[in-house]
Amino acid sequence: MIEAYLIAVVVLTVIFAILTIEMRDLIYSLLFFVLMAISIAAFYWFLNAPYVAVFQLLIYAGAVVGLLVSAVMLTARREK
């Protein structure tokens, strides 16, 4: 039997992934990307893989998002 919190984390992950793709502003897209990475880490944690969850948080929610935020901040934005 699958627990309700595991299903809730999976549903949140899918919602955050869809919002990451559909956002028009890159900053909002990055915000939903970090929320998706955190929810994936929670998914690993609930599956009793704490080391994978910690590395998910460190690499994706930390390093990759930091790199993407710095790249977005250094690009010029054009107003319509």
PyMOL Python script that loads the backbone (N, CA, C, O; Angstrom):
from pymol import cmd

cmd.read_pdbstr("""\
ATOM      1  N   MET A   1       0.842  -1.181   0.000  1.00  0.00           N
ATOM      2  CA  MET A   1       0.000   0.000   0.000  1.00  0.00           C
ATOM      3  C   MET A   1       0.888   1.245   0.000  1.00  0.00           C
ATOM      4  O   MET A   1       1.814   1.381   0.800  1.00  0.00           O
ATOM      5  N   ILE A   2       0.576   2.119  -0.902  1.00  0.00           N
ATOM      6  CA  ILE A   2       1.354   3.359  -1.020  1.00  0.00           C
ATOM      7  C   ILE A   2       0.793   4.386  -0.037  1.00  0.00           C
ATOM      8  O   ILE A   2      -0.418   4.590   0.054  1.00  0.00           O
ATOM      9  N   GLU A   3       1.711   5.028   0.699  1.00  0.00           N
ATOM     10  CA  GLU A   3       1.286   6.012   1.682  1.00  0.00           C
ATOM     11  C   GLU A   3       0.819   7.292   0.994  1.00  0.00           C
ATOM     12  O   GLU A   3       1.231   7.603  -0.124  1.00  0.00           O
ATOM     13  N   ALA A   4      -0.034   8.013   1.675  1.00  0.00           N
ATOM     14  CA  ALA A   4      -0.620   9.235   1.110  1.00  0.00           C
ATOM     15  C   ALA A   4       0.425  10.329   0.947  1.00  0.00           C
ATOM     16  O   ALA A   4       0.366  11.094  -0.016  1.00  0.00           O
ATOM     17  N   TYR A   5       1.380  10.418   1.868  1.00  0.00           N
ATOM     18  CA  TYR A   5       2.393  11.476   1.750  1.00  0.00           C
ATOM     19  C   TYR A   5       3.312  11.236   0.570  1.00  0.00           C
ATOM     20  O   TYR A   5       3.810  12.191  -0.027  1.00  0.00           O
ATOM     21  N   LEU A   6       3.549   9.976   0.220  1.00  0.00           N
ATOM     22  CA  LEU A   6       4.371   9.684  -0.951  1.00  0.00           C
ATOM     23  C   LEU A   6       3.659  10.100  -2.234  1.00  0.00           C
ATOM     24  O   LEU A   6       4.284  10.633  -3.150  1.00  0.00           O
ATOM     25  N   ILE A   7       2.363   9.859  -2.298  1.00  0.00           N
ATOM     26  CA  ILE A   7       1.576  10.282  -3.454  1.00  0.00           C
ATOM     27  C   ILE A   7       1.520  11.801  -3.536  1.00  0.00           C
ATOM     28  O   ILE A   7       1.593  12.372  -4.624  1.00  0.00           O
ATOM     29  N   ALA A   8       1.389  12.457  -2.379  1.00  0.00           N
ATOM     30  CA  ALA A   8       1.348  13.921  -2.365  1.00  0.00           C
ATOM     31  C   ALA A   8       2.676  14.516  -2.859  1.00  0.00           C
ATOM     32  O   ALA A   8       2.679  15.511  -3.584  1.00  0.00           O
ATOM     33  N   VAL A   9       3.783  13.916  -2.473  1.00  0.00           N
ATOM     34  CA  VAL A   9       5.085  14.419  -2.931  1.00  0.00           C
ATOM     35  C   VAL A   9       5.244  14.214  -4.429  1.00  0.00           C
ATOM     36  O   VAL A   9       5.782  15.083  -5.115  1.00  0.00           O
ATOM     37  N   VAL A  10       4.792  13.094  -4.943  1.00  0.00           N
ATOM     38  CA  VAL A  10       4.876  12.848  -6.381  1.00  0.00           C
ATOM     39  C   VAL A  10       4.007  13.832  -7.154  1.00  0.00           C
ATOM     40  O   VAL A  10       4.426  14.357  -8.185  1.00  0.00           O
ATOM     41  N   VAL A  11       2.802  14.081  -6.660  1.00  0.00           N
ATOM     42  CA  VAL A  11       1.906  15.033  -7.332  1.00  0.00           C
ATOM     43  C   VAL A  11       2.504  16.440  -7.305  1.00  0.00           C
ATOM     44  O   VAL A  11       2.456  17.153  -8.308  1.00  0.00           O
ATOM     45  N   LEU A  12       3.067  16.841  -6.163  1.00  0.00           N
ATOM     46  CA  LEU A  12       3.715  18.154  -6.077  1.00  0.00           C
ATOM     47  C   LEU A  12       4.904  18.254  -7.025  1.00  0.00           C
ATOM     48  O   LEU A  12       5.118  19.294  -7.647  1.00  0.00           O
ATOM     49  N   THR A  13       5.671  17.183  -7.135  1.00  0.00           N
ATOM     50  CA  THR A  13       6.814  17.188  -8.045  1.00  0.00           C
ATOM     51  C   THR A  13       6.369  17.383  -9.489  1.00  0.00           C
ATOM     52  O   THR A  13       6.982  18.150 -10.231  1.00  0.00           O
ATOM     53  N   VAL A  14       5.328  16.706  -9.882  1.00  0.00           N
ATOM     54  CA  VAL A  14       4.821  16.845 -11.250  1.00  0.00           C
ATOM     55  C   VAL A  14       4.273  18.251 -11.482  1.00  0.00           C
ATOM     56  O   VAL A  14       4.500  18.835 -12.541  1.00  0.00           O
ATOM     57  N   ILE A  15       3.561  18.793 -10.512  1.00  0.00           N
ATOM     58  CA  ILE A  15       3.026  20.157 -10.646  1.00  0.00           C
ATOM     59  C   ILE A  15       4.164  21.169 -10.767  1.00  0.00           C
ATOM     60  O   ILE A  15       4.117  22.062 -11.613  1.00  0.00           O
ATOM     61  N   PHE A  16       5.192  21.029  -9.918  1.00  0.00           N
ATOM     62  CA  PHE A  16       6.326  21.946  -9.990  1.00  0.00           C
ATOM     63  C   PHE A  16       7.078  21.802 -11.308  1.00  0.00           C
ATOM     64  O   PHE A  16       7.577  22.791 -11.844  1.00  0.00           O
ATOM     65  N   ALA A  17       7.167  20.587 -11.834  1.00  0.00           N
ATOM     66  CA  ALA A  17       7.835  20.382 -13.120  1.00  0.00           C
ATOM     67  C   ALA A  17       7.062  21.051 -14.257  1.00  0.00           C
ATOM     68  O   ALA A  17       7.659  21.669 -15.138  1.00  0.00           O
ATOM     69  N   ILE A  18       5.758  20.929 -14.236  1.00  0.00           N
ATOM     70  CA  ILE A  18       4.940  21.570 -15.273  1.00  0.00           C
ATOM     71  C   ILE A  18       5.035  23.085 -15.162  1.00  0.00           C
ATOM     72  O   ILE A  18       5.142  23.774 -16.177  1.00  0.00           O
ATOM     73  N   LEU A  19       4.995  23.610 -13.939  1.00  0.00           N
ATOM     74  CA  LEU A  19       5.115  25.055 -13.761  1.00  0.00           C
ATOM     75  C   LEU A  19       6.504  25.560 -14.153  1.00  0.00           C
ATOM     76  O   LEU A  19       6.638  26.688 -14.629  1.00  0.00           O
ATOM     77  N   THR A  20       7.534  24.743 -13.961  1.00  0.00           N
ATOM     78  CA  THR A  20       8.877  25.116 -14.394  1.00  0.00           C
ATOM     79  C   THR A  20       8.927  25.316 -15.903  1.00  0.00           C
ATOM     80  O   THR A  20       9.564  26.249 -16.392  1.00  0.00           O
ATOM     81  N   ILE A  21       8.266  24.454 -16.621  1.00  0.00           N
ATOM     82  CA  ILE A  21       8.275  24.542 -18.081  1.00  0.00           C
ATOM     83  C   ILE A  21       7.380  25.678 -18.579  1.00  0.00           C
ATOM     84  O   ILE A  21       7.722  26.345 -19.556  1.00  0.00           O
ATOM     85  N   GLU A  22       6.262  25.901 -17.934  1.00  0.00           N
ATOM     86  CA  GLU A  22       5.261  26.823 -18.443  1.00  0.00           C
ATOM     87  C   GLU A  22       5.464  28.289 -18.060  1.00  0.00           C
ATOM     88  O   GLU A  22       4.840  29.159 -18.667  1.00  0.00           O
ATOM     89  N   MET A  23       6.295  28.588 -17.098  1.00  0.00           N
ATOM     90  CA  MET A  23       6.498  29.988 -16.685  1.00  0.00           C
ATOM     91  C   MET A  23       7.223  30.769 -17.777  1.00  0.00           C
ATOM     92  O   MET A  23       8.147  30.261 -18.412  1.00  0.00           O
ATOM     93  N   ARG A  24       6.796  31.997 -17.982  1.00  0.00           N
ATOM     94  CA  ARG A  24       7.426  32.822 -19.010  1.00  0.00           C
ATOM     95  C   ARG A  24       8.607  33.602 -18.450  1.00  0.00           C
ATOM     96  O   ARG A  24       9.540  33.917 -19.190  1.00  0.00           O
ATOM     97  N   ASP A  25       8.587  33.917 -17.173  1.00  0.00           N
ATOM     98  CA  ASP A  25       9.692  34.619 -16.559  1.00  0.00           C
ATOM     99  C   ASP A  25      10.690  33.591 -16.027  1.00  0.00           C
ATOM    100  O   ASP A  25      10.303  32.636 -15.354  1.00  0.00           O
ATOM    101  N   LEU A  26      11.963  33.786 -16.328  1.00  0.00           N
ATOM    102  CA  LEU A  26      12.972  32.803 -15.948  1.00  0.00           C
ATOM    103  C   LEU A  26      13.177  32.709 -14.440  1.00  0.00           C
ATOM    104  O   LEU A  26      13.490  31.635 -13.927  1.00  0.00           O
ATOM    105  N   ILE A  27      13.006  33.805 -13.734  1.00  0.00           N
ATOM    106  CA  ILE A  27      13.178  33.774 -12.284  1.00  0.00           C
ATOM    107  C   ILE A  27      12.101  32.895 -11.643  1.00  0.00           C
ATOM    108  O   ILE A  27      12.402  32.099 -10.754  1.00  0.00           O
ATOM    109  N   TYR A  28      10.865  33.032 -12.082  1.00  0.00           N
ATOM    110  CA  TYR A  28       9.794  32.185 -11.560  1.00  0.00           C
ATOM    111  C   TYR A  28      10.019  30.723 -11.951  1.00  0.00           C
ATOM    112  O   TYR A  28       9.738  29.812 -11.173  1.00  0.00           O
ATOM    113  N   SER A  29      10.522  30.514 -13.152  1.00  0.00           N
ATOM    114  CA  SER A  29      10.834  29.158 -13.585  1.00  0.00           C
ATOM    115  C   SER A  29      11.915  28.539 -12.702  1.00  0.00           C
ATOM    116  O   SER A  29      11.828  27.361 -12.354  1.00  0.00           O
ATOM    117  N   LEU A  30      12.923  29.314 -12.341  1.00  0.00           N
ATOM    118  CA  LEU A  30      13.964  28.818 -11.445  1.00  0.00           C
ATOM    119  C   LEU A  30      13.421  28.551 -10.041  1.00  0.00           C
ATOM    120  O   LEU A  30      13.853  27.612  -9.373  1.00  0.00           O
ATOM    121  N   LEU A  31      12.490  29.365  -9.604  1.00  0.00           N
ATOM    122  CA  LEU A  31      11.878  29.148  -8.298  1.00  0.00           C
ATOM    123  C   LEU A  31      11.143  27.810  -8.267  1.00  0.00           C
ATOM    124  O   LEU A  31      11.275  27.050  -7.309  1.00  0.00           O
ATOM    125  N   PHE A  32      10.375  27.525  -9.308  1.00  0.00           N
ATOM    126  CA  PHE A  32       9.671  26.251  -9.351  1.00  0.00           C
ATOM    127  C   PHE A  32      10.632  25.088  -9.576  1.00  0.00           C
ATOM    128  O   PHE A  32      10.355  23.969  -9.146  1.00  0.00           O
ATOM    129  N   PHE A  33      11.766  25.342 -10.250  1.00  0.00           N
ATOM    130  CA  PHE A  33      12.770  24.297 -10.413  1.00  0.00           C
ATOM    131  C   PHE A  33      13.375  23.906  -9.068  1.00  0.00           C
ATOM    132  O   PHE A  33      13.570  22.722  -8.794  1.00  0.00           O
ATOM    133  N   VAL A  34      13.673  24.902  -8.227  1.00  0.00           N
ATOM    134  CA  VAL A  34      14.230  24.583  -6.908  1.00  0.00           C
ATOM    135  C   VAL A  34      13.183  23.884  -6.038  1.00  0.00           C
ATOM    136  O   VAL A  34      13.531  22.992  -5.264  1.00  0.00           O
ATOM    137  N   LEU A  35      11.932  24.262  -6.147  1.00  0.00           N
ATOM    138  CA  LEU A  35      10.879  23.564  -5.413  1.00  0.00           C
ATOM    139  C   LEU A  35      10.729  22.120  -5.896  1.00  0.00           C
ATOM    140  O   LEU A  35      10.460  21.217  -5.104  1.00  0.00           O
ATOM    141  N   MET A  36      10.905  21.912  -7.211  1.00  0.00           N
ATOM    142  CA  MET A  36      10.853  20.564  -7.746  1.00  0.00           C
ATOM    143  C   MET A  36      12.025  19.736  -7.230  1.00  0.00           C
ATOM    144  O   MET A  36      11.851  18.565  -6.895  1.00  0.00           O
ATOM    145  N   ALA A  37      13.218  20.331  -7.161  1.00  0.00           N
ATOM    146  CA  ALA A  37      14.386  19.608  -6.663  1.00  0.00           C
ATOM    147  C   ALA A  37      14.220  19.254  -5.184  1.00  0.00           C
ATOM    148  O   ALA A  37      14.618  18.171  -4.757  1.00  0.00           O
ATOM    149  N   ILE A  38      13.640  20.155  -4.412  1.00  0.00           N
ATOM    150  CA  ILE A  38      13.399  19.878  -2.996  1.00  0.00           C
ATOM    151  C   ILE A  38      12.361  18.769  -2.831  1.00  0.00           C
ATOM    152  O   ILE A  38      12.498  17.911  -1.959  1.00  0.00           O
ATOM    153  N   SER A  39      11.330  18.787  -3.663  1.00  0.00           N
ATOM    154  CA  SER A  39      10.317  17.732  -3.549  1.00  0.00           C
ATOM    155  C   SER A  39      10.869  16.383  -3.999  1.00  0.00           C
ATOM    156  O   SER A  39      10.458  15.351  -3.468  1.00  0.00           O
ATOM    157  N   ILE A  40      11.786  16.362  -4.962  1.00  0.00           N
ATOM    158  CA  ILE A  40      12.436  15.106  -5.339  1.00  0.00           C
ATOM    159  C   ILE A  40      13.296  14.592  -4.194  1.00  0.00           C
ATOM    160  O   ILE A  40      13.348  13.389  -3.939  1.00  0.00           O
ATOM    161  N   ALA A  41      13.974  15.513  -3.500  1.00  0.00           N
ATOM    162  CA  ALA A  41      14.759  15.107  -2.329  1.00  0.00           C
ATOM    163  C   ALA A  41      13.855  14.536  -1.241  1.00  0.00           C
ATOM    164  O   ALA A  41      14.218  13.563  -0.580  1.00  0.00           O
ATOM    165  N   ALA A  42      12.687  15.131  -1.053  1.00  0.00           N
ATOM    166  CA  ALA A  42      11.737  14.595  -0.075  1.00  0.00           C
ATOM    167  C   ALA A  42      11.253  13.204  -0.489  1.00  0.00           C
ATOM    168  O   ALA A  42      11.052  12.332   0.356  1.00  0.00           O
ATOM    169  N   PHE A  43      11.072  13.009  -1.776  1.00  0.00           N
ATOM    170  CA  PHE A  43      10.681  11.706  -2.300  1.00  0.00           C
ATOM    171  C   PHE A  43      11.747  10.660  -1.980  1.00  0.00           C
ATOM    172  O   PHE A  43      11.423   9.560  -1.532  1.00  0.00           O
ATOM    173  N   TYR A  44      13.006  10.996  -2.205  1.00  0.00           N
ATOM    174  CA  TYR A  44      14.092  10.074  -1.857  1.00  0.00           C
ATOM    175  C   TYR A  44      14.149   9.816  -0.357  1.00  0.00           C
ATOM    176  O   TYR A  44      14.411   8.694   0.078  1.00  0.00           O
ATOM    177  N   TRP A  45      13.906  10.848   0.425  1.00  0.00           N
ATOM    178  CA  TRP A  45      13.951  10.691   1.872  1.00  0.00           C
ATOM    179  C   TRP A  45      12.868   9.718   2.351  1.00  0.00           C
ATOM    180  O   TRP A  45      13.116   8.877   3.214  1.00  0.00           O
ATOM    181  N   PHE A  46      11.664   9.843   1.780  1.00  0.00           N
ATOM    182  CA  PHE A  46      10.581   8.940   2.157  1.00  0.00           C
ATOM    183  C   PHE A  46      10.828   7.511   1.682  1.00  0.00           C
ATOM    184  O   PHE A  46      10.267   6.566   2.238  1.00  0.00           O
ATOM    185  N   LEU A  47      11.664   7.349   0.658  1.00  0.00           N
ATOM    186  CA  LEU A  47      12.009   6.009   0.175  1.00  0.00           C
ATOM    187  C   LEU A  47      13.215   5.427   0.912  1.00  0.00           C
ATOM    188  O   LEU A  47      13.814   4.452   0.459  1.00  0.00           O
ATOM    189  N   ASN A  48      13.571   6.031   2.057  1.00  0.00           N
ATOM    190  CA  ASN A  48      14.676   5.583   2.899  1.00  0.00           C
ATOM    191  C   ASN A  48      16.020   5.596   2.173  1.00  0.00           C
ATOM    192  O   ASN A  48      16.819   4.668   2.301  1.00  0.00           O
ATOM    193  N   ALA A  49      16.253   6.655   1.414  1.00  0.00           N
ATOM    194  CA  ALA A  49      17.550   6.881   0.771  1.00  0.00           C
ATOM    195  C   ALA A  49      18.042   8.268   1.181  1.00  0.00           C
ATOM    196  O   ALA A  49      18.038   9.192   0.368  1.00  0.00           O
ATOM    197  N   PRO A  50      18.470   8.421   2.447  1.00  0.00           N
ATOM    198  CA  PRO A  50      18.816   9.767   2.925  1.00  0.00           C
ATOM    199  C   PRO A  50      20.052  10.360   2.258  1.00  0.00           C
ATOM    200  O   PRO A  50      20.129  11.576   2.082  1.00  0.00           O
ATOM    201  N   TYR A  51      21.028   9.517   1.880  1.00  0.00           N
ATOM    202  CA  TYR A  51      22.219  10.047   1.223  1.00  0.00           C
ATOM    203  C   TYR A  51      21.892  10.606  -0.161  1.00  0.00           C
ATOM    204  O   TYR A  51      22.421  11.644  -0.561  1.00  0.00           O
ATOM    205  N   VAL A  52      21.036   9.925  -0.872  1.00  0.00           N
ATOM    206  CA  VAL A  52      20.607  10.419  -2.184  1.00  0.00           C
ATOM    207  C   VAL A  52      19.824  11.712  -2.027  1.00  0.00           C
ATOM    208  O   VAL A  52      19.958  12.621  -2.846  1.00  0.00           O
ATOM    209  N   ALA A  53      19.008  11.804  -0.983  1.00  0.00           N
ATOM    210  CA  ALA A  53      18.230  13.020  -0.737  1.00  0.00           C
ATOM    211  C   ALA A  53      19.147  14.200  -0.424  1.00  0.00           C
ATOM    212  O   ALA A  53      18.928  15.308  -0.913  1.00  0.00           O
ATOM    213  N   VAL A  54      20.168  13.959   0.388  1.00  0.00           N
ATOM    214  CA  VAL A  54      21.095  15.035   0.735  1.00  0.00           C
ATOM    215  C   VAL A  54      21.884  15.484  -0.488  1.00  0.00           C
ATOM    216  O   VAL A  54      22.075  16.683  -0.692  1.00  0.00           O
ATOM    217  N   PHE A  55      22.344  14.542  -1.302  1.00  0.00           N
ATOM    218  CA  PHE A  55      23.064  14.928  -2.512  1.00  0.00           C
ATOM    219  C   PHE A  55      22.157  15.625  -3.517  1.00  0.00           C
ATOM    220  O   PHE A  55      22.602  16.516  -4.241  1.00  0.00           O
ATOM    221  N   GLN A  56      20.899  15.229  -3.565  1.00  0.00           N
ATOM    222  CA  GLN A  56      19.925  15.935  -4.412  1.00  0.00           C
ATOM    223  C   GLN A  56      19.801  17.387  -3.981  1.00  0.00           C
ATOM    224  O   GLN A  56      19.788  18.291  -4.817  1.00  0.00           O
ATOM    225  N   LEU A  57      19.711  17.606  -2.687  1.00  0.00           N
ATOM    226  CA  LEU A  57      19.620  18.982  -2.190  1.00  0.00           C
ATOM    227  C   LEU A  57      20.899  19.762  -2.441  1.00  0.00           C
ATOM    228  O   LEU A  57      20.846  20.925  -2.843  1.00  0.00           O
ATOM    229  N   LEU A  58      22.041  19.141  -2.211  1.00  0.00           N
ATOM    230  CA  LEU A  58      23.310  19.848  -2.381  1.00  0.00           C
ATOM    231  C   LEU A  58      23.608  20.177  -3.836  1.00  0.00           C
ATOM    232  O   LEU A  58      23.993  21.301  -4.157  1.00  0.00           O
ATOM    233  N   ILE A  59      23.431  19.207  -4.706  1.00  0.00           N
ATOM    234  CA  ILE A  59      23.824  19.401  -6.107  1.00  0.00           C
ATOM    235  C   ILE A  59      22.756  20.166  -6.872  1.00  0.00           C
ATOM    236  O   ILE A  59      23.047  21.216  -7.445  1.00  0.00           O
ATOM    237  N   TYR A  60      21.533  19.668  -6.895  1.00  0.00           N
ATOM    238  CA  TYR A  60      20.518  20.293  -7.742  1.00  0.00           C
ATOM    239  C   TYR A  60      19.912  21.539  -7.112  1.00  0.00           C
ATOM    240  O   TYR A  60      19.844  22.587  -7.755  1.00  0.00           O
ATOM    241  N   ALA A  61      19.474  21.439  -5.871  1.00  0.00           N
ATOM    242  CA  ALA A  61      18.837  22.597  -5.251  1.00  0.00           C
ATOM    243  C   ALA A  61      19.870  23.639  -4.836  1.00  0.00           C
ATOM    244  O   ALA A  61      19.514  24.793  -4.597  1.00  0.00           O
ATOM    245  N   GLY A  62      21.122  23.261  -4.746  1.00  0.00           N
ATOM    246  CA  GLY A  62      22.167  24.200  -4.348  1.00  0.00           C
ATOM    247  C   GLY A  62      23.003  24.681  -5.513  1.00  0.00           C
ATOM    248  O   GLY A  62      22.885  25.828  -5.944  1.00  0.00           O
ATOM    249  N   ALA A  63      23.842  23.807  -6.019  1.00  0.00           N
ATOM    250  CA  ALA A  63      24.836  24.202  -7.020  1.00  0.00           C
ATOM    251  C   ALA A  63      24.220  24.540  -8.383  1.00  0.00           C
ATOM    252  O   ALA A  63      24.534  25.578  -8.966  1.00  0.00           O
ATOM    253  N   VAL A  64      23.365  23.684  -8.878  1.00  0.00           N
ATOM    254  CA  VAL A  64      22.787  23.915 -10.212  1.00  0.00           C
ATOM    255  C   VAL A  64      21.907  25.159 -10.211  1.00  0.00           C
ATOM    256  O   VAL A  64      21.977  25.966 -11.138  1.00  0.00           O
ATOM    257  N   VAL A  65      21.087  25.320  -9.188  1.00  0.00           N
ATOM    258  CA  VAL A  65      20.225  26.499  -9.125  1.00  0.00           C
ATOM    259  C   VAL A  65      21.055  27.762  -8.951  1.00  0.00           C
ATOM    260  O   VAL A  65      20.731  28.798  -9.531  1.00  0.00           O
ATOM    261  N   GLY A  66      22.122  27.689  -8.159  1.00  0.00           N
ATOM    262  CA  GLY A  66      23.016  28.843  -8.021  1.00  0.00           C
ATOM    263  C   GLY A  66      23.658  29.226  -9.338  1.00  0.00           C
ATOM    264  O   GLY A  66      23.765  30.410  -9.657  1.00  0.00           O
ATOM    265  N   LEU A  67      24.082  28.244 -10.099  1.00  0.00           N
ATOM    266  CA  LEU A  67      24.661  28.507 -11.416  1.00  0.00           C
ATOM    267  C   LEU A  67      23.626  29.099 -12.363  1.00  0.00           C
ATOM    268  O   LEU A  67      23.927  30.039 -13.099  1.00  0.00           O
ATOM    269  N   LEU A  68      22.421  28.562 -12.352  1.00  0.00           N
ATOM    270  CA  LEU A  68      21.370  29.084 -13.236  1.00  0.00           C
ATOM    271  C   LEU A  68      20.940  30.490 -12.839  1.00  0.00           C
ATOM    272  O   LEU A  68      20.680  31.320 -13.710  1.00  0.00           O
ATOM    273  N   VAL A  69      20.859  30.770 -11.549  1.00  0.00           N
ATOM    274  CA  VAL A  69      20.486  32.119 -11.101  1.00  0.00           C
ATOM    275  C   VAL A  69      21.546  33.125 -11.532  1.00  0.00           C
ATOM    276  O   VAL A  69      21.213  34.218 -11.990  1.00  0.00           O
ATOM    277  N   SER A  70      22.813  32.766 -11.389  1.00  0.00           N
ATOM    278  CA  SER A  70      23.865  33.699 -11.813  1.00  0.00           C
ATOM    279  C   SER A  70      23.848  33.894 -13.323  1.00  0.00           C
ATOM    280  O   SER A  70      24.113  34.998 -13.799  1.00  0.00           O
ATOM    281  N   ALA A  71      23.544  32.855 -14.083  1.00  0.00           N
ATOM    282  CA  ALA A  71      23.463  33.005 -15.537  1.00  0.00           C
ATOM    283  C   ALA A  71      22.282  33.881 -15.938  1.00  0.00           C
ATOM    284  O   ALA A  71      22.403  34.691 -16.857  1.00  0.00           O
ATOM    285  N   VAL A  72      21.146  33.734 -15.269  1.00  0.00           N
ATOM    286  CA  VAL A  72      19.974  34.548 -15.585  1.00  0.00           C
ATOM    287  C   VAL A  72      20.228  36.001 -15.213  1.00  0.00           C
ATOM    288  O   VAL A  72      19.833  36.908 -15.946  1.00  0.00           O
ATOM    289  N   MET A  73      20.878  36.226 -14.092  1.00  0.00           N
ATOM    290  CA  MET A  73      21.131  37.602 -13.652  1.00  0.00           C
ATOM    291  C   MET A  73      22.141  38.321 -14.546  1.00  0.00           C
ATOM    292  O   MET A  73      22.126  39.549 -14.631  1.00  0.00           O
ATOM    293  N   LEU A  74      23.010  37.573 -15.208  1.00  0.00           N
ATOM    294  CA  LEU A  74      24.004  38.199 -16.075  1.00  0.00           C
ATOM    295  C   LEU A  74      23.506  38.432 -17.497  1.00  0.00           C
ATOM    296  O   LEU A  74      24.171  39.117 -18.274  1.00  0.00           O
ATOM    297  N   THR A  75      22.363  37.883 -17.847  1.00  0.00           N
ATOM    298  CA  THR A  75      21.842  38.092 -19.192  1.00  0.00           C
ATOM    299  C   THR A  75      21.002  39.363 -19.230  1.00  0.00           C
ATOM    300  O   THR A  75      20.394  39.755 -18.235  1.00  0.00           O
ATOM    301  N   ALA A  76      20.983  39.983 -20.375  1.00  0.00           N
ATOM    302  CA  ALA A  76      20.189  41.200 -20.552  1.00  0.00           C
ATOM    303  C   ALA A  76      18.739  40.820 -20.844  1.00  0.00           C
ATOM    304  O   ALA A  76      18.466  39.906 -21.622  1.00  0.00           O
ATOM    305  N   ARG A  77      17.826  41.533 -20.212  1.00  0.00           N
ATOM    306  CA  ARG A  77      16.405  41.266 -20.415  1.00  0.00           C
ATOM    307  C   ARG A  77      15.827  42.327 -21.339  1.00  0.00           C
ATOM    308  O   ARG A  77      16.117  43.516 -21.207  1.00  0.00           O
ATOM    309  N   ARG A  78      15.015  41.880 -22.265  1.00  0.00           N
ATOM    310  CA  ARG A  78      14.344  42.805 -23.168  1.00  0.00           C
ATOM    311  C   ARG A  78      12.883  42.924 -22.765  1.00  0.00           C
ATOM    312  O   ARG A  78      12.201  41.925 -22.533  1.00  0.00           O
ATOM    313  N   GLU A  79      12.426  44.139 -22.687  1.00  0.00           N
ATOM    314  CA  GLU A  79      11.014  44.394 -22.374  1.00  0.00           C
ATOM    315  C   GLU A  79      10.233  44.425 -23.675  1.00  0.00           C
ATOM    316  O   GLU A  79      10.733  44.891 -24.699  1.00  0.00           O
ATOM    317  N   LYS A  80       9.020  43.935 -23.632  1.00  0.00           N
ATOM    318  CA  LYS A  80       8.173  43.941 -24.826  1.00  0.00           C
ATOM    319  C   LYS A  80       7.453  45.251 -24.953  1.00  0.00           C
ATOM    320  O   LYS A  80       6.690  45.448 -25.898  1.00  0.00           O
TER     321      LYS A  80
END
""", "prot")
cmd.dss("prot")
cmd.show_as("cartoon", "prot")
cmd.util.cbc("prot")
cmd.orient("prot")
